Amino acid sequence: MPTMTREIAAKLVKEHGKNEKDSGNPRTQIALLTHRIAEITEHLKVHKKDKHTRRGLTTLVAQRRRLLNYMTRTDLEGYRALIKQLDLRR
């Protein structure tokens, strides 16, 4: 199962948070979720019948969607910058 190492998480928090301890920021949470979603998507390409992981992926995508909706209400410019930075819209 793909995992996120502490180094990767720390790098994402440092890039998207206000400081290296700012893991509660919606920008940081969205970046962490995006990384996990990408890892799980790669896992599911190999293991097509892994229904439990697919359900977890659906949960993570919904959580990220809720956070993105929150950002549109509170910080529209930050939302647009994050979408562009993480390449979420095509």
N, C-alpha and C positions, 0 to 999 in steps of 0.2 A: 504494500500500500504506500502511495507517495506521502511523504511527510515534509513539513516545513521545518528546517533547522533554525536554531536560535540565531545564527548568523544572518540568514535570509530575512527573518522577521525583524531583527534589529536594523538591518539595512533599509527595509521598507519603512519602518517607523521613523528612522532618521531622515529619509527622503521626504516623507509626506507629513510628518508631525512637526510641531513647533520646536520640539527638542527631542533628544533620544529616549525620553521616558514618556512621551505623549502618545500612548497607545489607545486612548479613549476618543481621540479626535475622529469624527466621521470620515475625513479624508484618509486617515491611516487605516481605519477599519475596512473601508472600501478597497484600499490597495491590498490589504492582507487577504480579504475574501477573494479578490480577483486572482491573486496568485494561487490560492487553494483551488479555486474553480478550474484554473488552467491545468493544474496538476491532476485533478480528478478526471477532467475531460480526456487527458492523455491516457490515463489508466483505463477508462471505459472504452477507448478505441481498441485496446488489446483484449479486454475482458468484457465482451458485449453482453453477457448474461448475468452480470453482477448487479442484481436488482437492488440490493441494500445500499450499495454505493450510489446508484443512480438516484435513489430517494434522498440520500444525503446531499447530493449535488443540487437537486431541486430545492431543498431547504436553504442551502447556501445562496443560490441565485435569488430566492425570494427575500432573504435577509439583506442582500446587497441592493436589491430593488427598493426596499423600504428605506435604507440609508440614503440612496440616491434621491428618492422622493423628498426626504427630510432636507437634503442639501438644496434642492430646487426651491423649497419654501424659505430657507434661511439665508442661503448664500448662492445666488444664481450665478454670479461670475466665477466663484470658486468651483461650482458644479461644472460649468462649461470648460474651465481649465483642466479639471481632473479628468473629464471625459476625453479630452484631447490628449492628455498626458498618458492615460492608461489605454488609449485606443479602444474604447468600448463601443463606439458607434462606427458603422462602416458606411 
